[in-house]
Amino acid sequence: MEEKREFFDVDIRFLSISKLLRECRVIAAKTHHSISRITGDLEDEHYLELASKLPMSSEEHVRFVEEKLSQKESTDAMMRLILKSKGAKGSVDGVLRGLFSDDVMYHYNLEGRKEKKSLLKLKCVGLVFDIFPDKDKNSIYGELRRFVALSHNRYKQKKHKLRAKLI
């Protein structure tokens, strides 16, 4: 009985430390954001222009962002946007959800097969590889595949629900 109590006490201490760490991360992120706004580092013309198009919900938005990424300033701004959406312990799925809506993702797959466009040819997806330097490229490819499959599934479910409402 005493052993279970020790384990329970250690577990509670661990949870409280985890909660404190999460709170510290939130405070640090808010502080960083405030300092960046004060110094003007965070938001410039390119940053605001790209942020207004995210998540990209149409093919026009995708073309606009891809054209903008040919400029160095816009690429830097997009890196900041992606880093912001990634957060401290971000995932590839979370970053891609911040970039693409399911409506636009339905017209893409990884390699561009079956009359769809290639996701890998987009410059903004290339930046995702740069954001996760600690991850293996193959694991990122796997997460990209999973994101595309789940996005297609969400899109089909949305269409199915709309049809069910109309009937």
Stockholm file with secondary structure:
# STOCKHOLM 1.0

chainA/1-167         MEEKREFFDVDIRFLSISKLLRECRVIAAKTHHSISRITGDLEDEHYLELASKLPMSSEEHVRFVEEKLSQKESTDAMMRLILKSKGAKGSVDGVLRGLFSDDVMYHYNLEGRKEKKSLLKLKCVGLVFDIFPDKDKNSIYGELRRFVALSHNRYKQKKHKLRAKLI
#=GR chainA/1-167 SS CHHHHHHHHHHHHHHHHHHHHHHHHHHHHHHHHHHHHHHTCSCCHHHHHHHTTCSBCSHHHHHHHHHHTTSHHHHHHHHHHHHHHHCTTCCHHHHHHHHBCHHHHTTEESSCCTTCEESTTCHHHHHHHHHCTTSCHHHHHHHHHHHHHHHHHHHHHHHHHHHHHHC
#=GC SS_cons         CHHHHHHHHHHHHHHHHHHHHHHHHHHHHHHHHHHHHHHTCSCCHHHHHHHTTCSBCSHHHHHHHHHHTTSHHHHHHHHHHHHHHHCTTCCHHHHHHHHBCHHHHTTEESSCCTTCEESTTCHHHHHHHHHCTTSCHHHHHHHHHHHHHHHHHHHHHHHHHHHHHHC
//
